[in-house]
Amino acid sequence: MRDKDQGASKESRQSGRFKPVTIADMNHRSNLSLRAEATRPFYVMELLARAAAREPVYGPSISMVVGEPDFPPPAPVIRAAQQVLELGDIHYTHALGMPELRQAIAADYLRRDGLSVEMNRIAITSGASGALLLVMAAILNPGDEVLIPDPSYPCNREFVSAMGGVVRTIAVDASTDFQPTVAAVEQAWGPRTRALLVASPGNPTGTLLGPQQAQLLAGAVRRLGGLMIIDEIYQRLVFDGSPRSLLTLGEDIISVNSFSKTFSMTGWRLGWLVAPAEIVAAIERLSQNLYISPASLSQRAALAAFDPESLEIAETYRQRFKAQGSYLLAELQRLGFGLPAAPHGAFYGYCDVSGLTDDSYQFCLDLCDRAGVLMTPGRDFGDHQPKRYVRVSYTKPLTVLQEGIDRINRFLNKG
Ligand SMILES: Cc1ncc(COP(=O)(O)O)c(C=O)c1O
């Protein structure tokens, strides 16, 4: 696997800023764009390759790296997709998605969050990934900056730089639940900064941006003249209670969401965003040109995700993640893993392994090679204290996680 540091300069990596392309860079001879070369691969891919290589001898590894639910989509979604396939009526849709689906999403905000969201603020997209790309395309000029916490979802930096933007990271830690503070945002904000991108619950930590903190941040971003983008892909997977969408903070908030995690529909590549109407109007033109429309089969099927039966099934998934997480994280802590900020949602825990190793990446490699258990090294999520952390995911059933714990126990010689 190519070393990621070949792509972006060491200096840019250390300062947490990704620089725009310079003339000197242009002299570089390659068939690949500098952007393509600078795109970081995931270090976890190295682990998956090693796990595949050892499998014929040692059998399958226990994966705690997966970022997707292990369940099928709710049965009504499958039935709806089968009916659409039988009719064969699968064509382009409106670039912002089928009006019925946008309406169903609006109705769900009303039901769930008590929020009235006009249709002209909703766009259906190809996953939250498509939503984030389109938002960046709609708001960034070349060289404009977006503030992103470090650690955070690794693709965020690529969404920004693919659209000519520059990422400025804000180092966060457990003292603030891995969420940025107003002071840190104000300090990082510069003349070219356009937006703050946060996630609640976040990946890799599962921690929330509490309503008060979110309100303070939104106020600060407004005062600074920028936009607050909130990735709420795990919002419906909060373990206790059902916090309202942070769209409640105001109509200037941009919220990104998806069918991927809540409804176990990762492969259907369907998500949505809510944004001010003028941004959605720009996104309509952009999506027309960039990919015409989101997938029609997935949109028709996703309509059934809001059936009461589907919502009930999704609720059982949420309960399963909660139970799996409380088992896995308690057992890992018993074995010496730290959990400085307990997750409140999603299906991740960001564990401090500094009591077990001084290099979390090497720890992950050894755990893979010697125990057949896979965890994601902190370096996949940023440059702030990456050697200290691993991300575990608990999407697999309890029996699998139990086997994983037995293996880790033996690996650490504590069993
Ligand atoms: C925080 C976060 N945002 C966005 C995504 C992309 O999800 P989608 O499948 O909807 O494109 C992921 C996927 O893991 C994620 O964890």
The ligand as an SDF file (V2000), in Angstrom:
LIG
                    3D

 16 16  0  0  0  0  0  0  0  0999 V2000
  -19.9890   10.6130    9.8230 C   0  0  0  0  0  0  0  0  0  0  0  0
  -20.2940   10.0300    8.4810 C   0  0  0  0  0  0  0  0  0  0  0  0
  -20.7610   10.8400    7.5050 N   0  0  0  0  0  0  0  0  0  0  0  0
  -21.0320   10.3590    6.2810 C   0  0  0  0  0  0  0  0  0  0  0  0
  -20.8570    9.0370    5.9610 C   0  0  0  0  0  0  0  0  0  0  0  0
  -21.1920    8.5660    4.5570 C   0  0  0  0  0  0  0  0  0  0  0  0
  -22.3590    7.8020    4.5680 O   0  0  0  0  0  0  0  0  0  0  0  0
  -23.2260    7.4500    3.2910 P   0  0  0  0  0  0  0  0  0  0  0  0
  -23.2660    5.9570    3.2090 O   0  0  0  0  0  0  0  0  0  0  0  0
  -24.6020    7.9920    3.5800 O   0  0  0  0  0  0  0  0  0  0  0  0
  -22.6170    8.0950    2.1210 O   0  0  0  0  0  0  0  0  0  0  0  0
  -20.3760    8.1490    6.9390 C   0  0  0  0  0  0  0  0  0  0  0  0
  -20.1360    6.7360    6.6310 C   0  0  0  0  0  0  0  0  0  0  0  0
  -19.5160    6.0010    7.3660 O   0  0  0  0  0  0  0  0  0  0  0  0
  -20.0970    8.6670    8.2410 C   0  0  0  0  0  0  0  0  0  0  0  0
  -19.6420    7.8840    9.2220 O   0  0  0  0  0  0  0  0  0  0  0  0
  1  2  1  0
  2  3  1  0
  2 15  2  0
  3  4  2  0
  4  5  1  0
  5  6  1  0
  5 12  2  0
  6  7  1  0
  7  8  1  0
  8  9  2  0
  8 10  1  0
  8 11  1  0
 12 13  1  0
 12 15  1  0
 13 14  2  0
 15 16  1  0
M  END
$$$$
